């Protein structure tokens, strides 16, 4: 989850790639950068203060533009447009098991190459697939195309296999498989016998996401194949055991990875409709139709998704190093400093959003509760998170894609010096465009949601004033982080 991780626990491929990079440069070949956007994408050439100010002006200007769009029917025409995508049920039933079986195979190879494969990061299948192929590349497809994780998820395979066995047993026992209308796992002695308390909502997934990011920042999991394989194995055991005990609710309320992809998938152009069919939508328009479910932690998870990417970049900046040094000098353990910053930053992001929801209630002069307003407008934060993720990882993915392709073709005997792309310097400025595009789309989503919630034109427009202030805050924070020079996150 890192854009830049130099040093002991830094970059996704880490300092173990340095020797390969040096050799590639010395031989006159395209050098594989050391697992970071900073190594392949140039920083913006304009001053940071000008970049940040421009970002705030763009978001504010986009709000002024959307205030001129007050035709509710026209907005619904844009947001509700869809094109059916033919998806025969027979084809889905045939393809999903095959795809999931392939993903299980990839997971097994990740574990094998992590434990016994090459130790050099740029040659290790596990490191390249997890950080480059999966977290950078595949994650981007969940918001640029559609969320295919429910079909691809290898950790669902044991639960699905037990369900298939149960269905076959019932069909053979009484000849009527159609009587199986219960939840997945119902009727089995092992599956679905433990329930997550409703009062917990999705807070377990929030804690899981924050915990994973903290582990990724403070440990060398991004540079050590052995440690990565150990983490993946532990995650596999916990997830499989949890899903067998809880059922599919595990992936909806507990598993942070499934929640991340589901959240990103809400803004993708390909969406699952209520009847199970697929439809093509305009990007970012699906969240305008419904708020988040009324469960504890739903809003907190969206805010956490936005915050963790910011945090991931923040801890590699010189500003962070300068701020942390005197704290560590007082004897505070580095692990505690990173954990405290993670929680404090999350609390700040969530507090700013909650304050904005209360101000929305006041400016709109509505009886809608602040809690309901939080849920209603939270989907507008998803394009911001997606734009920020793309800004962090597109250059990283493109730069190491050739190395990934070379290692995938021969995971246990990779080439000695895989090639990588050296992206042009102007690509650094593209990061700014991705962030701004996400925030402009967020303005549109918030504008549409306001007209769905509040009656009349004036109340809907007035309600957006606090939201725009929050979005400008998020925009300027994101732009400031991505324009900073990156260095080794210290004191861990």
Buried (B, 14 or more C-beta within 10 A) or exposed (E): BBBBBBBBBBBBBBBBBBEBBEBBEEEEEEBBBBBBBBBBBBBBEEEBEEBBEBBBEBBBEBBEEBBEBBEBEEBBEEBEEBEEEEEEEEEBEEEBBEBBEEBBEBBEBBBBBBBEBBEBBBBBBBBBBBBBBBBBBBBBBBBBEBBBBBBBBBBBBBBBEBBEEBEEBBBEEEEEBEEBEEEBBBBBEEBBEEEBEEEBBBBBBBBBBBEBBBBBBBBBBBBBBBBBBBBBBEBBEBBBEBBBBBBBBBBBBBBBBBBBBBBBBBBBBBBBEEEEBBBBBBBBBBBBBEBBEEBBBBBBBBBBBBBBBBBBBBBBBEEBBEEBEEBBEEEBEBBEBBBEBBEEBBEEBBEBBBBBBBBBBEBBEBEBEBBBBBBBBBBBBBBBBBBBBBBBBBBBBBBBBBBBEBBBEEBEEBEEBBBBBBBEEEBBBBBBEBBBBBBBBBBBBBBBBBBBBBEEBEBBBBBBBBBBBBBBBBBBBBBBBBBBEBBBBBBB
